[in-house]
Amino acid sequence: MIQHLQDCVNIVVYSRGATKNKNGLKFKFVSLEAALSQNLIVLSIPAQYIGEFLKTNRTLVNPDALVVDVASVKLQPIADMKRYLPSSCEIIGTHPIFGPGSAAKGIEGHRIVLCPVRCRPESLMMFRSLLKYKKLVVIEKSPEEHDKAMAYVLSLTQYVGRALQAVHAHDTELTTPAYESLMEMRAIQGSDSWDLFYSIMRTNPYAEQVTGELRAAFAMLDEQLDSGKKTKHGEVA
């Protein structure tokens, strides 16, 4: 995020871990109090921790700030921000639909979802303009629309990618384009943190239904294979 925004805004960072800038990026580490006093606050925190973080630190938040999250789910983080942030704070939920792996060659043309929750039209326009200046494709959705779509887009790919790791699926010279796509999924999703995986699978209220349908489909295919019967379309039934 710093890499792509450092030429547009002055960035300060609070981190529980890193305290030294080892990458030559244009930002400085500050205290939590200083970070939460900014006019634009970006919560780069897994969805499952946002509520507790804001509950604990709500008195430090600049009451006039525009607060943005970048979590992969939207309903729960937005509910937490509305619950714990000062009512005077503006809120925009966001989800950059890419990460370090998928955007390794740059962010141009990648998509980002905005869920305007509580903000002035001019604040939303400013934020959209910044994202479009970075040549991102900006999509506006409600939190419900976002999470329903991501239950398929993210929950399925994360679930399958982790499963491919678990069965030790590996590269081979005897491959096909379809298998190569699976290996790319394994590499990208498998390198994501467990916190991100947990967030996608457990804080999206629609994820369990979708992954449950996948498990049921696998069971149905096993049953059809065991029975040896075929449908009129030629599939085993």
BADREN-845908 format. One record per residue: chain; z, x, y of N, C-alpha, C in turn; residue number from 1. Coordinates in nm, 3 decimals, decimal comma. Each point is the difference from the previous one (the first is absolute). Layout:
N
chain | n.w | n.u | n.v | ca.w | ca.u | ca.v | c.w | c.u | c.v | n
A | Z | X | Y | Z | X | Y | Z | X | Y | NUM
...
// end
This chain:
237
chain | n.w | n.u | n.v | ca.w | ca.u | ca.v | c.w | c.u | c.v | n
A | 0,000 | 0,083 | -0,119 | 0,000 | -0,083 | 0,119 | 0,000 | 0,087 | 0,126 | 1
A | 0,085 | 0,103 | 0,000 | 0,006 | 0,092 | 0,114 | -0,133 | 0,069 | 0,020 | 2
A | -0,061 | 0,042 | -0,108 | -0,128 | 0,071 | 0,007 | -0,104 | -0,081 | 0,076 | 3
A | -0,002 | -0,131 | -0,022 | -0,105 | -0,083 | 0,058 | 0,037 | -0,059 | 0,136 | 4
A | 0,127 | 0,005 | 0,039 | 0,042 | -0,060 | 0,127 | 0,046 | 0,102 | 0,104 | 5
A | 0,012 | 0,126 | -0,039 | 0,060 | 0,099 | 0,089 | -0,082 | 0,026 | 0,127 | 6
A | -0,128 | -0,031 | -0,002 | -0,080 | 0,020 | 0,120 | 0,005 | -0,118 | 0,095 | 7
A | 0,068 | -0,108 | -0,041 | 0,003 | -0,123 | 0,081 | 0,135 | -0,027 | 0,063 | 8
A | 0,106 | 0,035 | -0,070 | 0,136 | -0,032 | 0,047 | 0,093 | 0,118 | -0,025 | 9
A | 0,109 | 0,004 | 0,075 | 0,104 | 0,099 | -0,026 | 0,089 | -0,052 | -0,111 | 10
A | 0,016 | 0,079 | -0,104 | 0,068 | -0,046 | -0,121 | 0,131 | 0,073 | -0,020 | 11
A | 0,105 | -0,076 | -0,028 | 0,128 | 0,056 | -0,043 | 0,032 | -0,059 | -0,135 | 12
A | 0,074 | 0,075 | -0,080 | 0,025 | -0,039 | -0,139 | 0,147 | 0,018 | -0,034 | 13
A | 0,056 | -0,100 | -0,065 | 0,129 | 0,018 | -0,066 | -0,024 | -0,005 | -0,150 | 14
A | 0,053 | 0,098 | -0,072 | -0,014 | 0,006 | -0,145 | 0,133 | 0,040 | -0,061 | 15
A | 0,035 | -0,064 | -0,111 | 0,122 | 0,039 | -0,072 | -0,019 | 0,133 | -0,072 | 16
A | -0,127 | 0,037 | -0,024 | -0,026 | 0,121 | -0,078 | -0,047 | 0,116 | 0,085 | 17
A | -0,131 | 0,002 | 0,033 | -0,057 | 0,112 | 0,073 | 0,057 | 0,011 | 0,141 | 18
A | 0,018 | 0,122 | 0,044 | 0,050 | 0,025 | 0,136 | -0,083 | 0,105 | 0,072 | 19
A | -0,100 | 0,057 | -0,067 | -0,085 | 0,101 | 0,062 | -0,146 | -0,040 | -0,014 | 20
A | -0,074 | 0,019 | 0,107 | -0,143 | -0,030 | 0,001 | -0,075 | 0,119 | -0,059 | 21
A | -0,041 | -0,013 | -0,125 | -0,065 | 0,111 | -0,070 | -0,152 | -0,012 | -0,001 | 22
A | -0,054 | -0,110 | 0,056 | -0,143 | -0,023 | -0,011 | -0,075 | 0,019 | 0,131 | 23
A | 0,070 | 0,040 | 0,105 | -0,068 | 0,022 | 0,128 | -0,042 | -0,128 | 0,068 | 24
A | 0,055 | -0,114 | -0,041 | -0,034 | -0,127 | 0,063 | 0,077 | -0,015 | 0,131 | 25
A | -0,052 | -0,087 | 0,089 | 0,058 | -0,017 | 0,133 | 0,106 | -0,111 | -0,001 | 26
A | 0,123 | 0,037 | -0,031 | 0,112 | -0,094 | 0,006 | 0,127 | 0,083 | 0,002 | 27
A | 0,112 | -0,068 | 0,024 | 0,128 | 0,070 | -0,009 | 0,101 | -0,089 | -0,071 | 28
A | 0,089 | 0,065 | -0,075 | 0,108 | -0,072 | -0,066 | 0,108 | -0,033 | 0,102 | 29
A | 0,054 | -0,121 | -0,012 | 0,108 | -0,043 | 0,089 | 0,107 | -0,071 | -0,083 | 30
A | 0,109 | -0,035 | 0,065 | 0,106 | -0,075 | -0,068 | -0,045 | -0,143 | -0,025 | 31
A | 0,072 | -0,068 | -0,087 | -0,031 | -0,141 | -0,027 | 0,013 | -0,082 | 0,128 | 32
A | 0,103 | 0,028 | 0,079 | 0,020 | -0,073 | 0,125 | -0,119 | 0,016 | 0,093 | 33
A | -0,050 | 0,123 | 0,011 | -0,115 | 0,026 | 0,087 | -0,127 | -0,068 | -0,052 | 34
A | -0,017 | 0,002 | -0,131 | -0,120 | -0,063 | -0,058 | 0,000 | -0,151 | 0,024 | 35
A | 0,115 | -0,063 | -0,017 | 0,008 | -0,146 | 0,014 | 0,008 | -0,045 | 0,145 | 36
A | 0,002 | 0,095 | 0,093 | 0,000 | -0,036 | 0,142 | -0,142 | -0,005 | 0,058 | 37
A | -0,101 | 0,032 | -0,082 | -0,138 | 0,006 | 0,048 | -0,054 | -0,141 | 0,028 | 38
A | -0,109 | -0,005 | 0,076 | -0,063 | -0,128 | 0,031 | -0,085 | -0,053 | -0,116 | 39
A | -0,051 | 0,091 | -0,081 | -0,075 | -0,038 | -0,121 | 0,069 | 0,067 | -0,118 | 40
A | 0,048 | -0,080 | -0,092 | 0,074 | 0,051 | -0,116 | -0,079 | -0,036 | -0,126 | 41
A | -0,031 | 0,100 | -0,082 | -0,069 | -0,023 | -0,127 | 0,099 | 0,026 | -0,113 | 42
A | 0,027 | -0,103 | -0,077 | 0,092 | 0,012 | -0,114 | -0,079 | 0,040 | -0,123 | 43
A | 0,002 | 0,129 | -0,030 | -0,070 | 0,051 | -0,119 | 0,101 | 0,008 | -0,114 | 44
A | 0,037 | -0,118 | -0,049 | 0,106 | -0,015 | -0,098 | -0,049 | -0,096 | -0,109 | 45
A | 0,027 | 0,027 | -0,129 | -0,036 | -0,096 | -0,103 | 0,060 | -0,139 | 0,028 | 46
A | -0,074 | -0,102 | -0,034 | 0,037 | -0,137 | 0,037 | 0,142 | -0,038 | -0,042 | 47
A | 0,042 | 0,048 | -0,117 | 0,130 | -0,041 | -0,053 | 0,118 | 0,057 | 0,078 | 48
A | -0,026 | 0,097 | 0,088 | 0,109 | 0,063 | 0,076 | 0,002 | -0,041 | 0,147 | 49
A | -0,101 | -0,069 | 0,047 | -0,011 | -0,030 | 0,143 | 0,116 | -0,087 | 0,048 | 50
A | 0,033 | -0,103 | -0,076 | 0,106 | -0,090 | 0,042 | 0,133 | 0,070 | 0,019 | 51
A | 0,040 | 0,081 | -0,098 | 0,128 | 0,069 | 0,008 | -0,001 | 0,103 | 0,114 | 52
A | -0,115 | 0,067 | 0,019 | -0,010 | 0,098 | 0,108 | 0,020 | -0,067 | 0,136 | 53
A | -0,067 | -0,113 | 0,022 | 0,011 | -0,068 | 0,129 | 0,138 | -0,063 | 0,018 | 54
A | 0,056 | -0,051 | -0,108 | 0,134 | -0,058 | 0,009 | 0,101 | 0,106 | 0,044 | 55
A | -0,014 | 0,120 | -0,055 | 0,093 | 0,109 | 0,031 | -0,021 | 0,056 | 0,140 | 56
A | -0,125 | 0,003 | 0,046 | -0,031 | 0,071 | 0,124 | -0,050 | -0,091 | 0,112 | 57
A | 0,022 | -0,128 | -0,012 | -0,056 | -0,094 | 0,098 | 0,045 | 0,028 | 0,144 | 58
A | 0,122 | 0,049 | 0,015 | 0,051 | 0,024 | 0,136 | -0,069 | 0,118 | 0,067 | 59
A | -0,071 | 0,083 | -0,076 | -0,069 | 0,116 | 0,056 | -0,142 | -0,031 | 0,045 | 60
A | -0,051 | -0,115 | -0,041 | -0,140 | -0,033 | 0,026 | -0,020 | -0,039 | 0,146 | 61
A | -0,101 | 0,059 | 0,063 | -0,039 | -0,037 | 0,136 | -0,035 | -0,149 | 0,003 | 62
A | 0,073 | -0,082 | 0,077 | -0,025 | -0,144 | -0,001 | -0,135 | -0,040 | 0,056 | 63
A | -0,068 | 0,094 | 0,068 | -0,132 | -0,029 | 0,058 | -0,113 | 0,064 | -0,082 | 64
A | 0,031 | 0,050 | -0,117 | -0,098 | 0,073 | -0,079 | -0,098 | -0,093 | -0,071 | 65
A | -0,118 | 0,055 | -0,027 | -0,094 | -0,060 | -0,095 | 0,027 | 0,070 | -0,133 | 66
A | 0,040 | -0,078 | -0,102 | 0,037 | 0,058 | -0,130 | -0,108 | -0,035 | -0,102 | 67
A | -0,045 | 0,101 | -0,071 | -0,109 | -0,012 | -0,097 | 0,048 | 0,056 | -0,133 | 68
A | -0,034 | -0,067 | -0,108 | 0,025 | 0,058 | -0,133 | -0,134 | 0,030 | -0,065 | 69
A | 0,002 | 0,086 | -0,102 | -0,123 | 0,035 | -0,070 | 0,014 | -0,023 | -0,151 | 70
A | 0,086 | -0,094 | -0,037 | 0,026 | -0,026 | -0,142 | -0,119 | -0,067 | -0,067 | 71
A | -0,004 | 0,012 | -0,132 | -0,112 | -0,054 | -0,078 | 0,015 | -0,148 | -0,032 | 72
A | 0,113 | -0,057 | 0,035 | 0,021 | -0,145 | -0,008 | 0,041 | -0,045 | 0,139 | 73
A | -0,013 | -0,129 | 0,027 | 0,024 | -0,044 | 0,136 | 0,106 | -0,108 | 0,014 | 74
A | 0,015 | -0,090 | -0,094 | 0,094 | -0,110 | 0,018 | 0,144 | 0,049 | 0,017 | 75
A | 0,047 | 0,085 | -0,089 | 0,140 | 0,043 | 0,008 | 0,027 | 0,089 | 0,121 | 76
A | -0,081 | 0,104 | 0,027 | 0,027 | 0,082 | 0,118 | 0,000 | -0,080 | 0,130 | 77
A | -0,094 | -0,092 | 0,012 | -0,007 | -0,080 | 0,123 | 0,123 | -0,090 | 0,012 | 78
A | 0,042 | -0,060 | -0,111 | 0,122 | -0,082 | 0,003 | 0,120 | 0,084 | 0,041 | 79
A | 0,008 | 0,123 | -0,051 | 0,112 | 0,088 | 0,035 | -0,005 | 0,041 | 0,148 | 80
A | -0,120 | 0,028 | 0,050 | -0,012 | 0,038 | 0,141 | 0,038 | -0,115 | 0,091 | 81
A | -0,044 | -0,121 | -0,035 | 0,035 | -0,117 | 0,080 | 0,150 | -0,027 | -0,005 | 82
A | 0,061 | 0,031 | -0,112 | 0,143 | -0,027 | -0,017 | 0,088 | 0,099 | 0,074 | 83
A | -0,036 | 0,128 | -0,005 | 0,091 | 0,104 | 0,048 | -0,036 | 0,061 | 0,135 | 84
A | -0,126 | -0,008 | 0,042 | -0,037 | 0,059 | 0,129 | 0,043 | -0,090 | 0,115 | 85
A | 0,028 | 0,058 | 0,117 | 0,030 | -0,084 | 0,117 | -0,114 | -0,098 | 0,025 | 86
A | 0,035 | -0,119 | 0,045 | -0,103 | -0,103 | 0,020 | -0,101 | 0,038 | 0,106 | 87
A | 0,036 | 0,097 | 0,085 | -0,091 | 0,046 | 0,105 | -0,103 | 0,100 | -0,051 | 88
A | 0,020 | 0,053 | -0,119 | -0,096 | 0,096 | -0,057 | -0,129 | -0,071 | -0,041 | 89
A | -0,111 | 0,067 | 0,022 | -0,127 | -0,048 | -0,053 | -0,018 | 0,055 | -0,141 | 90
A | -0,067 | -0,078 | -0,086 | -0,015 | 0,039 | -0,140 | -0,146 | -0,019 | -0,043 | 91
A | -0,056 | 0,103 | -0,060 | -0,131 | -0,009 | -0,064 | 0,012 | 0,062 | -0,139 | 92
A | -0,026 | -0,078 | -0,103 | -0,006 | 0,055 | -0,135 | -0,137 | 0,061 | -0,023 | 93
A | -0,004 | 0,117 | -0,063 | -0,129 | 0,063 | -0,031 | 0,000 | 0,051 | -0,143 | 94
A | -0,119 | 0,013 | -0,053 | -0,018 | 0,065 | -0,131 | -0,130 | 0,079 | 0,003 | 95
A | 0,008 | 0,131 | 0,016 | -0,121 | 0,083 | -0,016 | -0,041 | -0,003 | -0,148 | 96
A | -0,118 | -0,052 | -0,029 | -0,041 | -0,015 | -0,141 | -0,068 | 0,129 | -0,045 | 97
A | 0,073 | 0,108 | 0,012 | -0,045 | 0,132 | -0,044 | 0,121 | 0,091 | 0,003 | 98
A | -0,015 | 0,114 | -0,059 | 0,109 | 0,097 | -0,003 | -0,056 | 0,141 | 0,003 | 99
A | 0,086 | 0,100 | -0,015 | -0,046 | 0,138 | 0,004 | -0,109 | 0,031 | -0,103 | 100
A | 0,007 | -0,067 | -0,116 | -0,101 | 0,025 | -0,103 | -0,133 | -0,065 | 0,033 | 101
A | 0,003 | -0,130 | 0,029 | -0,125 | -0,073 | 0,022 | -0,064 | 0,034 | 0,134 | 102
A | 0,079 | 0,053 | 0,096 | -0,055 | 0,036 | 0,131 | 0,005 | 0,150 | 0,023 | 103
A | -0,012 | 0,077 | -0,107 | 0,010 | 0,146 | 0,011 | -0,109 | 0,058 | 0,090 | 104
A | -0,115 | -0,067 | 0,008 | -0,111 | 0,050 | 0,081 | -0,004 | -0,063 | 0,139 | 105
A | 0,101 | -0,079 | 0,033 | 0,004 | -0,063 | 0,132 | 0,027 | -0,149 | -0,010 | 106
A | 0,039 | -0,061 | 0,112 | 0,036 | -0,142 | -0,002 | -0,111 | -0,090 | 0,055 | 107
A | -0,105 | 0,059 | 0,054 | -0,108 | -0,081 | 0,057 | -0,056 | -0,097 | -0,104 | 108
A | -0,010 | -0,128 | 0,040 | -0,054 | -0,102 | -0,089 | 0,101 | -0,062 | -0,094 | 109
A | 0,120 | 0,056 | -0,007 | 0,104 | -0,061 | -0,084 | 0,060 | -0,121 | 0,071 | 110
A | 0,062 | -0,087 | -0,078 | 0,051 | -0,126 | 0,054 | 0,150 | 0,003 | 0,022 | 111
A | 0,043 | -0,073 | 0,101 | 0,142 | -0,017 | 0,027 | 0,024 | -0,148 | 0,033 | 112
A | 0,103 | -0,056 | -0,059 | 0,034 | -0,140 | 0,022 | 0,108 | -0,010 | 0,107 | 113
A | -0,018 | -0,093 | 0,092 | 0,101 | -0,030 | 0,101 | 0,054 | -0,141 | -0,022 | 114
A | 0,132 | -0,011 | 0,008 | 0,066 | -0,130 | -0,004 | 0,081 | -0,014 | 0,129 | 115
A | -0,061 | -0,052 | 0,107 | 0,074 | -0,017 | 0,125 | 0,110 | -0,104 | -0,019 | 116
A | 0,122 | 0,039 | 0,022 | 0,114 | -0,087 | -0,026 | 0,059 | -0,053 | 0,130 | 117
A | 0,028 | 0,093 | 0,089 | 0,067 | -0,036 | 0,126 | -0,040 | 0,105 | 0,103 | 118
A | -0,110 | -0,025 | 0,070 | -0,047 | 0,101 | 0,095 | -0,084 | -0,065 | 0,109 | 119
A | -0,003 | 0,065 | 0,115 | -0,082 | -0,046 | 0,110 | -0,148 | 0,030 | -0,030 | 120
A | -0,090 | -0,082 | 0,050 | -0,143 | 0,024 | -0,023 | -0,043 | 0,139 | 0,044 | 121
A | 0,055 | 0,051 | 0,111 | -0,041 | 0,132 | 0,049 | 0,050 | 0,111 | -0,094 | 122
A | 0,116 | -0,021 | -0,064 | 0,049 | 0,101 | -0,095 | -0,089 | 0,004 | -0,123 | 123
A | -0,039 | -0,117 | -0,048 | -0,089 | -0,006 | -0,116 | -0,135 | 0,062 | 0,033 | 124
A | -0,050 | -0,028 | 0,120 | -0,130 | 0,056 | 0,041 | 0,008 | 0,152 | 0,007 | 125
A | 0,109 | 0,052 | 0,056 | 0,018 | 0,145 | 0,009 | 0,002 | 0,063 | -0,138 | 126
A | 0,074 | -0,063 | -0,092 | 0,013 | 0,055 | -0,134 | -0,133 | -0,005 | -0,075 | 127
A | -0,070 | -0,113 | 0,012 | -0,131 | -0,012 | -0,065 | -0,098 | 0,104 | 0,056 | 128
A | 0,006 | 0,021 | 0,131 | -0,092 | 0,095 | 0,063 | 0,024 | 0,141 | -0,051 | 129
A | 0,127 | 0,036 | -0,018 | 0,033 | 0,132 | -0,053 | -0,058 | 0,018 | -0,140 | 130
A | 0,016 | -0,101 | -0,083 | -0,049 | 0,008 | -0,138 | -0,153 | 0,004 | -0,005 | 131
A | -0,064 | -0,079 | 0,085 | -0,146 | 0,001 | 0,003 | -0,054 | 0,131 | 0,057 | 132
A | 0,075 | 0,060 | 0,094 | -0,039 | 0,131 | 0,052 | -0,003 | 0,103 | -0,112 | 133
A | 0,089 | -0,019 | -0,098 | 0,004 | 0,088 | -0,116 | -0,102 | -0,043 | -0,107 | 134
A | -0,082 | -0,099 | 0,035 | -0,111 | -0,048 | -0,085 | 0,051 | -0,061 | -0,131 | 135
A | 0,117 | -0,063 | 0,010 | 0,049 | -0,078 | -0,113 | -0,054 | -0,142 | 0,010 | 136
A | -0,016 | -0,065 | -0,112 | -0,040 | -0,140 | -0,005 | 0,127 | -0,084 | 0,003 | 137
A | 0,019 | -0,077 | 0,107 | 0,123 | -0,076 | 0,019 | -0,018 | -0,143 | -0,051 | 138
A | 0,089 | -0,042 | -0,089 | -0,004 | -0,134 | -0,059 | 0,132 | -0,070 | 0,031 | 139
A | -0,008 | -0,120 | 0,054 | 0,121 | -0,076 | 0,032 | 0,025 | -0,104 | -0,109 | 140
A | 0,120 | -0,001 | -0,056 | 0,037 | -0,095 | -0,105 | 0,143 | -0,045 | 0,022 | 141
A | 0,033 | -0,115 | -0,057 | 0,139 | -0,041 | -0,003 | 0,071 | 0,080 | -0,109 | 142
A | 0,133 | 0,013 | 0,007 | 0,072 | 0,071 | -0,107 | -0,026 | -0,060 | -0,138 | 143
A | -0,010 | -0,132 | -0,008 | -0,025 | -0,065 | -0,129 | -0,138 | 0,036 | -0,053 | 144
A | -0,100 | -0,007 | 0,086 | -0,137 | 0,036 | -0,042 | -0,005 | 0,144 | -0,049 | 145
A | 0,067 | 0,088 | 0,073 | 0,001 | 0,141 | -0,038 | 0,062 | 0,019 | -0,137 | 146
A | 0,119 | -0,053 | -0,022 | 0,071 | 0,027 | -0,125 | -0,070 | -0,065 | -0,120 | 147
A | -0,062 | -0,115 | 0,019 | -0,074 | -0,063 | -0,110 | -0,118 | 0,088 | -0,041 | 148
A | -0,071 | 0,055 | 0,098 | -0,115 | 0,088 | -0,030 | 0,047 | 0,130 | -0,064 | 149
A | 0,107 | 0,058 | 0,054 | 0,047 | 0,129 | -0,049 | 0,062 | -0,010 | -0,140 | 150
A | 0,041 | -0,120 | -0,040 | 0,050 | -0,018 | -0,136 | -0,108 | 0,038 | -0,101 | 151
A | -0,127 | -0,022 | 0,035 | -0,111 | 0,042 | -0,085 | -0,043 | 0,143 | 0,035 | 152
A | -0,025 | 0,024 | 0,130 | -0,059 | 0,127 | 0,042 | 0,090 | 0,119 | -0,031 | 153
A | 0,129 | -0,012 | 0,029 | 0,092 | 0,112 | -0,021 | 0,080 | -0,011 | -0,128 | 154
A | 0,054 | -0,117 | -0,029 | 0,087 | -0,012 | -0,117 | -0,076 | 0,033 | -0,128 | 155
A | -0,122 | -0,051 | -0,013 | -0,078 | 0,027 | -0,121 | -0,038 | 0,147 | -0,011 | 156
A | -0,046 | 0,059 | 0,112 | -0,044 | 0,139 | -0,008 | 0,119 | 0,094 | -0,022 | 157
A | 0,112 | -0,028 | 0,064 | 0,119 | 0,082 | -0,022 | 0,048 | -0,013 | -0,145 | 158
A | 0,002 | -0,122 | -0,051 | 0,047 | -0,026 | -0,136 | -0,088 | 0,071 | -0,103 | 159
A | -0,131 | -0,016 | 0,017 | -0,094 | 0,061 | -0,095 | 0,000 | 0,152 | 0,016 | 160
A | 0,004 | 0,049 | 0,125 | 0,002 | 0,144 | 0,023 | 0,120 | 0,067 | -0,065 | 161
A | 0,117 | -0,062 | 0,014 | 0,121 | 0,054 | -0,063 | -0,011 | -0,007 | -0,152 | 162
A | -0,057 | -0,108 | -0,051 | -0,016 | -0,014 | -0,145 | -0,094 | 0,107 | -0,054 | 163
A | -0,106 | 0,032 | 0,073 | -0,094 | 0,104 | -0,043 | 0,071 | 0,135 | -0,010 | 164
A | 0,092 | 0,025 | 0,093 | 0,079 | 0,122 | -0,009 | 0,089 | -0,002 | -0,124 | 165
A | 0,058 | -0,116 | -0,027 | 0,094 | -0,011 | -0,112 | -0,067 | 0,024 | -0,135 | 166
A | -0,129 | -0,038 | -0,012 | -0,071 | 0,021 | -0,127 | -0,074 | 0,134 | -0,001 | 167
A | 0,020 | 0,080 | 0,104 | -0,059 | 0,134 | 0,009 | -0,153 | -0,004 | -0,002 | 168
A | -0,056 | -0,101 | 0,068 | -0,146 | -0,001 | 0,017 | -0,039 | 0,124 | 0,079 | 169
A | -0,108 | 0,068 | -0,044 | -0,032 | 0,128 | 0,061 | -0,151 | 0,016 | 0,018 | 170
A | -0,036 | 0,096 | 0,083 | -0,141 | 0,029 | 0,024 | -0,063 | 0,059 | -0,125 | 171
A | -0,128 | -0,028 | -0,017 | -0,075 | 0,053 | -0,113 | -0,147 | 0,008 | 0,038 | 172
A | -0,074 | 0,092 | -0,063 | -0,143 | 0,009 | 0,030 | -0,075 | -0,117 | -0,062 | 173
A | 0,058 | -0,067 | -0,099 | -0,061 | -0,119 | -0,060 | 0,050 | -0,122 | 0,078 | 174
A | -0,060 | -0,023 | 0,117 | 0,053 | -0,102 | 0,089 | -0,109 | -0,097 | 0,042 | 175
A | 0,040 | -0,104 | 0,067 | -0,090 | -0,100 | 0,057 | 0,045 | -0,027 | 0,143 | 176
A | -0,087 | -0,058 | 0,083 | 0,042 | -0,034 | 0,136 | 0,123 | -0,091 | 0,003 | 177
A | 0,007 | -0,094 | -0,094 | 0,116 | -0,090 | -0,003 | 0,128 | 0,077 | -0,029 | 178
A | -0,008 | 0,095 | -0,095 | 0,119 | 0,079 | -0,034 | 0,038 | 0,091 | 0,116 | 179
A | -0,099 | 0,054 | 0,069 | 0,029 | 0,085 | 0,116 | 0,073 | -0,080 | 0,109 | 180
A | -0,036 | -0,128 | 0,014 | 0,071 | -0,085 | 0,096 | 0,145 | -0,018 | -0,041 | 181
A | 0,024 | -0,013 | -0,131 | 0,137 | -0,011 | -0,049 | 0,078 | 0,128 | 0,026 | 182
A | -0,065 | 0,113 | -0,018 | 0,068 | 0,127 | 0,023 | 0,032 | 0,019 | 0,149 | 183
A | -0,088 | -0,049 | 0,086 | 0,028 | 0,007 | 0,143 | 0,119 | -0,090 | 0,035 | 184
A | 0,006 | -0,116 | -0,062 | 0,114 | -0,090 | 0,020 | 0,129 | 0,065 | -0,048 | 185
A | -0,006 | 0,064 | -0,115 | 0,119 | 0,068 | -0,053 | 0,046 | 0,109 | 0,095 | 186
A | -0,096 | 0,076 | 0,054 | 0,035 | 0,112 | 0,088 | 0,060 | -0,047 | 0,131 | 187
A | -0,059 | -0,104 | 0,061 | 0,048 | -0,048 | 0,130 | 0,130 | -0,076 | -0,014 | 188
A | 0,002 | -0,102 | -0,086 | 0,121 | -0,081 | -0,015 | 0,113 | 0,079 | -0,066 | 189
A | -0,036 | 0,088 | -0,091 | 0,102 | 0,077 | -0,070 | 0,071 | 0,100 | 0,088 | 190
A | -0,062 | 0,038 | 0,112 | 0,063 | 0,097 | 0,089 | 0,087 | -0,066 | 0,107 | 191
A | -0,005 | -0,133 | 0,008 | 0,085 | -0,070 | 0,096 | 0,146 | 0,006 | -0,044 | 192
A | 0,089 | -0,011 | 0,096 | 0,143 | 0,009 | -0,031 | 0,048 | -0,122 | -0,078 | 193
A | 0,111 | 0,019 | -0,072 | 0,060 | -0,112 | -0,073 | 0,048 | -0,107 | 0,098 | 194
A | 0,049 | 0,039 | 0,117 | 0,044 | -0,098 | 0,100 | -0,115 | -0,091 | 0,041 | 195
A | -0,120 | 0,059 | 0,018 | -0,115 | -0,081 | 0,036 | -0,037 | -0,094 | -0,115 | 196
A | -0,001 | 0,053 | -0,121 | -0,030 | -0,083 | -0,116 | 0,099 | -0,116 | -0,012 | 197
A | 0,127 | 0,029 | 0,014 | 0,103 | -0,104 | -0,009 | -0,019 | -0,103 | 0,111 | 198
A | -0,031 | 0,048 | 0,119 | -0,020 | -0,090 | 0,114 | -0,114 | -0,097 | -0,028 | 199
A | -0,112 | 0,052 | -0,048 | -0,117 | -0,083 | -0,027 | 0,027 | -0,100 | -0,111 | 200
A | 0,072 | 0,043 | -0,103 | 0,021 | -0,085 | -0,118 | 0,116 | -0,098 | 0,015 | 201
A | 0,100 | 0,035 | 0,082 | 0,121 | -0,081 | 0,002 | 0,028 | -0,071 | 0,132 | 202
A | -0,060 | 0,044 | 0,111 | 0,027 | -0,070 | 0,125 | -0,113 | -0,092 | 0,042 | 203
A | -0,112 | 0,006 | -0,071 | -0,107 | -0,098 | 0,022 | 0,029 | -0,120 | -0,090 | 204
A | 0,025 | -0,118 | 0,057 | 0,040 | -0,115 | -0,082 | -0,109 | -0,051 | -0,093 | 205
A | -0,123 | 0,044 | 0,021 | -0,112 | -0,047 | -0,083 | -0,039 | 0,100 | -0,109 | 206
A | 0,060 | 0,118 | 0,001 | -0,042 | 0,105 | -0,093 | 0,033 | -0,033 | -0,145 | 207
A | 0,117 | -0,055 | -0,025 | 0,042 | -0,026 | -0,137 | -0,093 | -0,100 | -0,069 | 208
A | -0,046 | -0,100 | 0,072 | -0,092 | -0,097 | -0,059 | -0,130 | 0,067 | -0,041 | 209
A | -0,053 | 0,087 | 0,087 | -0,128 | 0,065 | -0,028 | 0,012 | 0,097 | -0,117 | 210
A | 0,103 | 0,084 | 0,000 | 0,016 | 0,094 | -0,111 | 0,037 | -0,074 | -0,129 | 211
A | 0,068 | -0,113 | 0,013 | 0,028 | -0,082 | -0,118 | -0,127 | -0,055 | -0,060 | 212
A | -0,094 | -0,040 | 0,085 | -0,130 | -0,048 | -0,048 | -0,076 | 0,112 | -0,071 | 213
A | 0,012 | 0,123 | 0,050 | -0,064 | 0,114 | -0,064 | 0,059 | 0,024 | -0,138 | 214
A | 0,132 | -0,002 | -0,009 | 0,064 | 0,019 | -0,131 | -0,039 | -0,110 | -0,097 | 215
A | -0,009 | -0,123 | 0,050 | -0,041 | -0,113 | -0,085 | -0,145 | 0,017 | -0,046 | 216
A | -0,085 | 0,055 | 0,088 | -0,140 | 0,022 | -0,037 | -0,011 | 0,106 | -0,109 | 217
A | 0,080 | 0,108 | 0,011 | 0,001 | 0,101 | -0,105 | 0,046 | -0,061 | -0,133 | 218
A | 0,102 | -0,082 | 0,005 | 0,051 | -0,064 | -0,122 | -0,106 | -0,092 | -0,060 | 219
A | -0,072 | -0,073 | 0,085 | -0,106 | -0,089 | -0,048 | -0,111 | 0,080 | -0,067 | 220
A | -0,038 | 0,113 | 0,060 | -0,105 | 0,082 | -0,060 | 0,045 | 0,055 | -0,135 | 221
A | 0,127 | 0,043 | -0,011 | 0,052 | 0,049 | -0,127 | -0,004 | -0,110 | -0,105 | 222
A | 0,037 | -0,120 | 0,041 | 0,000 | -0,113 | -0,093 | -0,141 | -0,031 | -0,047 | 223
A | -0,095 | 0,006 | 0,095 | -0,139 | -0,027 | -0,036 | -0,056 | 0,108 | -0,093 | 224
A | 0,036 | 0,124 | 0,025 | -0,045 | 0,108 | -0,088 | 0,058 | -0,015 | -0,140 | 225
A | 0,127 | -0,039 | -0,006 | 0,065 | -0,018 | -0,130 | -0,061 | -0,116 | -0,077 | 226
A | -0,041 | -0,104 | 0,072 | -0,055 | -0,118 | -0,069 | -0,143 | 0,025 | -0,048 | 227
A | -0,074 | 0,084 | 0,074 | -0,137 | 0,032 | -0,039 | -0,099 | -0,110 | 0,027 | 228
A | 0,040 | -0,103 | 0,071 | -0,090 | -0,111 | 0,030 | -0,076 | 0,026 | 0,129 | 229
A | -0,121 | -0,055 | 0,008 | -0,083 | 0,017 | 0,118 | -0,024 | -0,134 | 0,068 | 230
A | -0,012 | 0,002 | 0,133 | -0,033 | -0,120 | 0,075 | -0,151 | -0,019 | -0,001 | 231
A | -0,045 | -0,111 | 0,063 | -0,142 | -0,025 | 0,005 | -0,074 | 0,102 | 0,088 | 232
A | 0,076 | 0,071 | 0,085 | -0,063 | 0,099 | 0,085 | -0,001 | 0,139 | -0,066 | 233
A | 0,051 | 0,008 | -0,119 | -0,002 | 0,126 | -0,071 | 0,130 | 0,079 | 0,007 | 234
A | 0,092 | -0,046 | 0,090 | 0,127 | 0,070 | 0,008 | 0,087 | -0,039 | -0,118 | 235
A | 0,091 | 0,091 | -0,036 | 0,095 | -0,032 | -0,104 | 0,096 | -0,106 | 0,052 | 236
A | 0,036 | -0,096 | -0,081 | 0,092 | -0,107 | 0,043 | 0,109 | -0,020 | -0,102 | 237
// end
